[in-house]
């Protein structure tokens, strides 16, 4: 992390400095949101859910496919959980934390945490091993989903709760600051969605410690870089939960699987 990289502390309300930083750059990084003990409790809770889903051969949650993979020992694991907050109390309660609620100020009136919308709270579990099928993610913007569905481009923020300490060689989130202000043409055509992985000269590596929290605007171009190391040192877990505005569109157990979600199962490798 460079000497000019700025981090903040998240309280029960946002400061004017924090709001101005986010408005200019389209992202913000808060250090020490969770303690090491809280991080481990969340990891353990996710492993409990994982055991249930594997045992029950769960394929979808509210229409969103569960992405399975293989761990370093060849055993099955869940590599992408959707709506995890609906399956464990510790994460459901986390969304009620006053500090998380304070992030709604980044959008303003009408903003809400999408705990029952989009894909709900997602946990991505990356590990770079011999049988890995989920190690990276190509360039994309989250705003494409609204355009794809023929709707209005509503504000959307992605809150990342990081459960692993990363070094640059561990890969992870890469963003292009300021691209949240781009026009629709740039949002659609600046990069090759999901299949483009080439580093950008203007990209910024988000290098968190376990327990940190980040927020990035859904209109930012971003990708997930593959770890340059293999084995246990490559393991990283990160939670994402959306902050959204606009029409309330909750998902339920009979929600359909959308086309882009089916395509994601092919290209997110």
Secondary structure, 3 states (H helix, E strand, C coil): CCCCCCCECCCCCCCHHHHHHHHHHCEEEECCCCCHHHHHHHHHHHHHHHHHHHHHCCCEECCEECEEEECCCCCEEEEEECCHHHCCHHHHHHCCCHHHHHHHHHCCCCCEECCCCCCCCEEEEECCCCCCCCCCEEEECCCHHHHHCCCCCCCEEEEEEECCCCCHHHCEEEECCCHHHCCHHHHHHCCCCCCCCCCCCCCEECCCCCCCEEEEECCCCEEEECCCCCHHHHCEEEEEEEEECCCCCCCCCCCCCCHHHHHHHHHCC
